[in-house]
Amino acid sequence: MKQVILDKVDKTLLNMLQQDATVSLQELADTVNLTTTPCWKRLKRLEEQGVIDKKVALLNPEGLGLSFVAFALIKTNNHSNEWYQTFVDTVSEFPEVMEFYRMAGEFDYMMKVLVSDMKAYDGFYKKLVNSVEGISNVTSTFAMESIKYTTALPIE
């Protein structure tokens, strides 16, 4: 996707939606001094351009008993395309994996894992290392406190 040029109105709409995706079209339009039809057309254009990817409800993990955050740092000796694709396909199916990155530096991959407790993480760890051959090292670190969490992108 190529970068989309946004004007002040687009940025205001996007910032409002990032705070509350249930805000009414009328409220959005009023805030940016448009009528609802041109406001709707802007939102539709932003969706078609891929700027608005999806609209979701953000759930409170602690309310669901998911308060244990782990970061798994993975090394492998196998860097073939076939191994990569198998690894990515497998890990992408694990619901505990909230974020998953290929890295530069000491580790090859990093994932953020969300589970209920250490025992659940141990179960995840065993599932991970037994699902794909070729993982040479998994280093885990655990979050003690969430200091900042946001899904809002910094739209300047």
VONUVO-451586 format. One record per residue (C-alpha): residue number from 1; residue in three letters; x, y, z. Coordinates in pm, 1 decimal, always signed. Layout:
// residues N
(NUM, "ALA", (X, Y, Z)) ...
// end
This chain:
// residues 156
(1, "MET", (+0.0, +0.0, +0.0)) (2, "LYS", (+136.7, +339.0, -90.8)) (3, "GLN", (+118.1, +626.8, +154.2)) (4, "VAL", (-199.2, +833.3, +127.5)) (5, "ILE", (-188.2, +1213.0, +149.3)) (6, "LEU", (-423.2, +1330.0, +423.4)) (7, "ASP", (-558.5, +1678.6, +476.7)) (8, "LYS", (-657.9, +1834.0, +810.7)) (9, "VAL", (-1018.8, +1709.2, +780.9)) (10, "ASP", (-907.9, +1349.7, +709.5)) (11, "LYS", (-672.7, +1359.5, +1009.6)) (12, "THR", (-943.0, +1493.8, +1239.6)) (13, "LEU", (-1187.7, +1223.7, +1126.7)) (14, "LEU", (-929.5, +949.3, +1169.9)) (15, "ASN", (-828.3, +1070.6, +1515.8)) (16, "MET", (-1193.2, +1080.6, +1623.0)) (17, "LEU", (-1254.3, +728.3, +1493.5)) (18, "GLN", (-943.5, +598.2, +1668.9)) (19, "GLN", (-1087.2, +724.1, +1998.0)) (20, "ASP", (-1440.2, +591.5, +1936.4)) (21, "ALA", (-1542.2, +408.9, +1619.0)) (22, "THR", (-1908.3, +426.9, +1724.1)) (23, "VAL", (-1923.5, +806.8, +1695.6)) (24, "SER", (-2212.2, +904.3, +1469.3)) (25, "LEU", (-2165.6, +1026.6, +1115.8)) (26, "GLN", (-2349.3, +1344.7, +1215.7)) (27, "GLU", (-2104.4, +1413.4, +1500.1)) (28, "LEU", (-1807.1, +1349.4, +1273.2)) (29, "ALA", (-1950.3, +1581.1, +1007.1)) (30, "ASP", (-2030.1, +1854.4, +1259.0)) (31, "THR", (-1678.1, +1844.4, +1402.0)) (32, "VAL", (-1516.7, +1900.1, +1061.2)) (33, "ASN", (-1784.4, +2144.7, +937.4)) (34, "LEU", (-1920.5, +1920.2, +662.9)) (35, "THR", (-2261.9, +1779.7, +589.7)) (36, "THR", (-2303.7, +1405.8, +630.2)) (37, "THR", (-2278.8, +1314.9, +260.2)) (38, "PRO", (-1930.2, +1460.3, +192.5)) (39, "CYS", (-1814.8, +1332.1, +531.8)) (40, "TRP", (-1937.2, +981.8, +444.5)) (41, "LYS", (-1764.5, +1005.6, +104.5)) (42, "ARG", (-1434.8, +1093.6, +276.0)) (43, "LEU", (-1466.8, +797.0, +511.1)) (44, "LYS", (-1552.8, +567.7, +219.9)) (45, "ARG", (-1247.2, +694.7, +27.1)) (46, "LEU", (-1023.4, +633.3, +329.9)) (47, "GLU", (-1158.3, +277.7, +352.7)) (48, "GLU", (-1105.0, +216.0, -21.0)) (49, "GLN", (-749.0, +351.6, +4.9)) (50, "GLY", (-679.4, +111.5, +290.7)) (51, "VAL", (-622.0, +383.1, +552.9)) (52, "ILE", (-920.2, +256.3, +751.5)) (53, "ASP", (-842.4, -112.3, +775.7)) (54, "LYS", (-1127.1, -234.4, +997.9)) (55, "LYS", (-1352.6, -131.2, +1283.2)) (56, "VAL", (-1336.4, -344.4, +1596.0)) (57, "ALA", (-1429.2, -350.8, +1963.0)) (58, "LEU", (-1126.1, -338.8, +2192.0)) (59, "LEU", (-1170.0, -575.8, +2483.7)) (60, "ASN", (-1018.5, -543.7, +2830.1)) (61, "PRO", (-779.3, -841.6, +2865.1)) (62, "GLU", (-789.0, -837.8, +3245.5)) (63, "GLY", (-1167.5, -860.9, +3237.8)) (64, "LEU", (-1122.0, -1184.5, +3044.0)) (65, "GLY", (-854.2, -1320.6, +3276.6)) (66, "LEU", (-572.2, -1249.5, +3031.6)) (67, "SER", (-324.9, -1044.9, +3231.6)) (68, "PHE", (+4.5, -1225.4, +3169.3)) (69, "VAL", (+206.1, -1057.4, +2892.2)) (70, "ALA", (+515.1, -1234.0, +2760.1)) (71, "PHE", (+756.7, -1145.3, +2483.2)) (72, "ALA", (+908.6, -1447.6, +2312.5)) (73, "LEU", (+1235.5, -1383.6, +2127.8)) (74, "ILE", (+1319.6, -1660.2, +1883.3)) (75, "LYS", (+1634.5, -1769.8, +1704.9)) (76, "THR", (+1657.3, -2019.3, +1422.4)) (77, "ASN", (+1936.3, -2164.4, +1212.4)) (78, "ASN", (+1701.1, -2230.0, +921.4)) (79, "HIS", (+1636.0, -1923.9, +706.0)) (80, "SER", (+1491.1, -2096.7, +401.9)) (81, "ASN", (+1173.3, -1958.5, +246.5)) (82, "GLU", (+997.3, -2292.5, +304.5)) (83, "TRP", (+1080.3, -2293.1, +678.1)) (84, "TYR", (+983.0, -1926.8, +709.0)) (85, "GLN", (+644.9, -1985.7, +548.3)) (86, "THR", (+572.3, -2289.6, +765.4)) (87, "PHE", (+675.5, -2100.4, +1078.1)) (88, "VAL", (+469.4, -1791.1, +992.2)) (89, "ASP", (+162.1, -1996.0, +898.1)) (90, "THR", (+185.1, -2199.7, +1218.8)) (91, "VAL", (+246.5, -1913.8, +1461.0)) (92, "SER", (-17.0, -1693.8, +1295.2)) (93, "GLU", (-278.4, -1951.3, +1395.7)) (94, "PHE", (-193.3, -1931.8, +1767.8)) (95, "PRO", (-461.7, -1712.6, +1929.8)) (96, "GLU", (-226.0, -1624.5, +2218.0)) (97, "VAL", (+7.0, -1439.3, +1979.2)) (98, "MET", (-105.1, -1077.2, +1972.2)) (99, "GLU", (+186.1, -939.7, +1768.3)) (100, "PHE", (+450.1, -1117.7, +1559.9)) (101, "TYR", (+758.0, -963.8, +1396.8)) (102, "ARG", (+1062.4, -1069.2, +1194.0)) (103, "MET", (+1354.7, -885.8, +1351.1)) (104, "ALA", (+1697.8, -752.8, +1269.5)) (105, "GLY", (+1964.7, -802.5, +1531.8)) (106, "GLU", (+2032.7, -1076.5, +1782.3)) (107, "PHE", (+1693.0, -1246.9, +1750.3)) (108, "ASP", (+1517.2, -1354.8, +1432.7)) (109, "TYR", (+1154.7, -1320.6, +1549.9)) (110, "MET", (+965.6, -1161.3, +1834.3)) (111, "MET", (+609.6, -1214.9, +1945.3)) (112, "LYS", (+388.9, -1064.0, +2210.6)) (113, "VAL", (+191.1, -1336.2, +2383.2)) (114, "LEU", (-113.8, -1282.3, +2604.0)) (115, "VAL", (-228.3, -1559.3, +2838.6)) (116, "SER", (-380.7, -1598.1, +3184.2)) (117, "ASP", (-71.5, -1696.7, +3385.8)) (118, "MET", (+272.0, -1862.2, +3385.0)) (119, "LYS", (+121.7, -2209.6, +3354.6)) (120, "ALA", (-68.8, -2102.2, +3043.0)) (121, "TYR", (+250.1, -1949.1, +2901.6)) (122, "ASP", (+434.0, -2274.8, +2963.6)) (123, "GLY", (+162.8, -2453.1, +2764.6)) (124, "PHE", (+202.1, -2200.8, +2485.0)) (125, "TYR", (+582.2, -2240.6, +2492.2)) (126, "LYS", (+556.4, -2618.9, +2460.7)) (127, "LYS", (+307.5, -2585.6, +2175.1)) (128, "LEU", (+539.3, -2341.6, +1998.6)) (129, "VAL", (+859.3, -2547.4, +2019.4)) (130, "ASN", (+677.5, -2869.4, +1927.7)) (131, "SER", (+493.4, -2720.9, +1630.0)) (132, "VAL", (+785.7, -2621.0, +1410.2)) (133, "GLU", (+1126.2, -2782.9, +1384.7)) (134, "GLY", (+1426.3, -2555.7, +1354.8)) (135, "ILE", (+1377.3, -2321.2, +1648.1)) (136, "SER", (+1720.2, -2306.3, +1810.3)) (137, "ASN", (+1640.8, -2075.5, +2102.4)) (138, "VAL", (+1342.8, -1912.7, +2271.3)) (139, "THR", (+1410.2, -1638.8, +2522.9)) (140, "SER", (+1108.1, -1516.5, +2713.8)) (141, "THR", (+1063.0, -1193.6, +2903.5)) (142, "PHE", (+756.9, -1100.2, +3103.4)) (143, "ALA", (+586.7, -765.2, +3153.7)) (144, "MET", (+545.9, -669.7, +3517.2)) (145, "GLU", (+331.4, -362.0, +3449.3)) (146, "SER", (+167.1, -208.5, +3144.2)) (147, "ILE", (+270.3, +156.6, +3145.3)) (148, "LYS", (+132.5, +260.9, +2807.1)) (149, "TYR", (-92.2, +77.2, +2566.8)) (150, "THR", (-265.6, +233.8, +2271.3)) (151, "THR", (-402.2, +130.4, +1937.4)) (152, "ALA", (-420.4, +491.2, +1815.5)) (153, "LEU", (-165.9, +572.2, +1547.0)) (154, "PRO", (+16.7, +907.1, +1578.9)) (155, "ILE", (-153.1, +1108.5, +1304.4)) (156, "GLU", (+15.9, +1448.3, +1289.8)) 
// end
